[in-house]
Amino acid sequence: MFQPNNGKFDMPALPYGMADLAPALSQETMLVHYGKHLQTYVNNLNAAIPGSAFEGKSLEEIVKTSDGGVFNNAGQILNHAMYFLQFKAPVMGNAPTGYIADIIARDFGSFENFQEEFQAKGAGLFGSGWVWLSATDNGKLVITQEGNAQNPITKDLKPLLTFDVWEHAYYIDYRNRRPDYLKALWGIVNWDVVNERYG
Ligand code: MN
């Protein structure tokens, strides 16, 4: 749960340095994507909350109950917080560990099948949005495409992992090559975080 602090949402504190995700995500991408785009969503939401019905509400509650500009900014803060907090410095042969490894194999046949479907849905999303791995109420894994600022919590799913496919996420490092960007992100996923989200 992301809670406001003295009425304002803070930027999520990253457990790594801005240059640590290279070459998957360059320092320049991090400075623009995290430092500018996310900061703007945070500033916009913090400006919109005072005096509204959303004062004191968690970010998740705001995403579930708002629309228009409040929804767009709150959704993008939640999406980006989950995106940036799920990464770590690159590891060779990075792959799922723990319980999530078992249920990915159970529900998709193999990690490779899961990667293929996740990348295809990310590459195939038209326009701006997010590809998500989530769990249903009974723990089954599903991959969904969410447009713009949408998040699977509005469909009563539990979000576990997401790749941002807005052009601002990859244009500096990959230009128009969205599939190359998606493929590179597997090397920096922190599967401990995904396991924690599954619970
Ligand atoms: Mn983004």
Residues whose N, C-alpha, C, O or C-beta is under 5 A from the ligand:
A	BS01	MN	D164 W166 A169
